[in-house]
């Protein structure tokens, strides 16, 4: 009976969002939770880069409902987005949100945290993510205000994490087994994944994107590859990536292939003594040229990888 009630709330909430959007003066941005398993929901973001059309809401979020409450996973792009995510949770369950986990330090995953905090919900992240957020996210927020607009970002502010942690652990907050996973420096220094052990649903955060170019800016590539194998070893049934549609664990294979092909091609250029100038044009990866952000993130990845591998060659004798 409870599952039927929850399903009815989700459907009615989705219908309300659609009808409300039709009446709105500006483009609608409905937040509709998708049930992936009993008690496990994803809220998928828009494709593309942050802009005025999508309000910067390009990252996925989600939540897990247990007997004693809710764990929210990622908090959205802005204060308003965080409020919208909380409203979406309330359409599904009357239980309180006990904690909000931030999976990694990208603007579309963390700036909604203020909306959670104003309701007394602690925002929790890895210690290294908290440090990275404090060191650079004022600039990220300024950039968002320029690209998305002052209006959608109104009330959004940088904040300090309420709770930090250093290692993989179980989260005993909602009466349902939730595992917070940190694999060391991988896609980012403090990037985490969250596993709902009962349903086998993995929220992969920055470790995985679906048909979107992975961003290597904060990564340690060997650590990322080890983390991807660790995710595969978990044997999840469903994966919620940081961006893109939820999918099967085969999602891991695509990200792994991209990172491998990027490394092989760029290392070959560095070994041949080629110049960074023109490298982004030279390293074409046809398997991935239809993926979201290929023309932007991929080109930046090539430049970042080139400089790293060139440094390796100069200071480590070619060893990595």
Secondary structure as the mmCIF struct_conf table of DSSP 4:
data_model
#
loop_
_struct_conf.conf_type_id
_struct_conf.id
_struct_conf.beg_label_comp_id
_struct_conf.beg_label_asym_id
_struct_conf.beg_label_seq_id
_struct_conf.end_label_comp_id
_struct_conf.end_label_asym_id
_struct_conf.end_label_seq_id
HELX_RH_AL_P HELX_RH_AL_P1 UNK A 2 UNK A 23
BEND BEND1 UNK A 25 UNK A 26
STRN STRN1 UNK A 34 UNK A 37
TURN_TY1_P TURN_TY1_P1 UNK A 38 UNK A 39
STRN STRN2 UNK A 40 UNK A 43
BEND BEND2 UNK A 47 UNK A 49
TURN_TY1_P TURN_TY1_P2 UNK A 52 UNK A 56
BEND BEND3 UNK A 59 UNK A 59
STRN STRN3 UNK A 61 UNK A 66
TURN_TY1_P TURN_TY1_P3 UNK A 67 UNK A 68
STRN STRN4 UNK A 69 UNK A 73
BEND BEND4 UNK A 77 UNK A 78
HELX_RH_AL_P HELX_RH_AL_P2 UNK A 79 UNK A 92
BEND BEND5 UNK A 95 UNK A 95
HELX_LH_PP_P HELX_LH_PP_P1 UNK A 96 UNK A 96
STRN STRN5 UNK A 97 UNK A 101
BEND BEND6 UNK A 104 UNK A 105
HELX_RH_AL_P HELX_RH_AL_P3 UNK A 107 UNK A 110
TURN_TY1_P TURN_TY1_P4 UNK A 111 UNK A 112
HELX_RH_AL_P HELX_RH_AL_P4 UNK A 113 UNK A 117
TURN_TY1_P TURN_TY1_P5 UNK A 118 UNK A 120
HELX_LH_PP_P HELX_LH_PP_P2 UNK A 121 UNK A 121
STRN STRN6 UNK A 122 UNK A 126
HELX_RH_AL_P HELX_RH_AL_P5 UNK A 127 UNK A 148
TURN_TY1_P TURN_TY1_P6 UNK A 150 UNK A 155
BEND BEND7 UNK A 162 UNK A 162
STRN STRN7 UNK A 163 UNK A 165
BEND BEND8 UNK A 167 UNK A 167
STRN STRN8 UNK A 169 UNK A 171
BEND BEND9 UNK A 173 UNK A 176
STRN STRN9 UNK A 178 UNK A 182
BEND BEND10 UNK A 184 UNK A 188
TURN_TY1_P TURN_TY1_P7 UNK A 189 UNK A 190
STRN STRN10 UNK A 192 UNK A 196
TURN_TY1_P TURN_TY1_P8 UNK A 197 UNK A 200
STRN STRN11 UNK A 201 UNK A 205
TURN_TY1_P TURN_TY1_P9 UNK A 206 UNK A 207
BEND BEND11 UNK A 210 UNK A 211
STRN STRN12 UNK A 212 UNK A 212
HELX_LH_PP_P HELX_LH_PP_P3 UNK A 213 UNK A 215
TURN_TY1_P TURN_TY1_P10 UNK A 217 UNK A 218
HELX_RH_AL_P HELX_RH_AL_P6 UNK A 221 UNK A 234
TURN_TY1_P TURN_TY1_P11 UNK A 235 UNK A 235
BEND BEND12 UNK A 237 UNK A 237
STRN STRN13 UNK A 238 UNK A 241
BEND BEND13 UNK A 242 UNK A 244
STRN STRN14 UNK A 247 UNK A 247
TURN_TY1_P TURN_TY1_P12 UNK A 249 UNK A 250
HELX_RH_AL_P HELX_RH_AL_P7 UNK A 251 UNK A 271
TURN_TY1_P TURN_TY1_P13 UNK A 272 UNK A 273
BEND BEND14 UNK A 276 UNK A 276
TURN_TY1_P TURN_TY1_P14 UNK A 277 UNK A 278
HELX_RH_AL_P HELX_RH_AL_P8 UNK A 279 UNK A 282
HELX_RH_3T_P HELX_RH_3T_P1 UNK A 286 UNK A 288
TURN_TY1_P TURN_TY1_P15 UNK A 289 UNK A 290
BEND BEND15 UNK A 291 UNK A 291
STRN STRN15 UNK A 292 UNK A 292
TURN_TY1_P TURN_TY1_P16 UNK A 293 UNK A 293
HELX_RH_PI_P HELX_RH_PI_P1 UNK A 294 UNK A 298
HELX_RH_AL_P HELX_RH_AL_P9 UNK A 299 UNK A 315
BEND BEND16 UNK A 316 UNK A 316
TURN_TY1_P TURN_TY1_P17 UNK A 317 UNK A 318
#
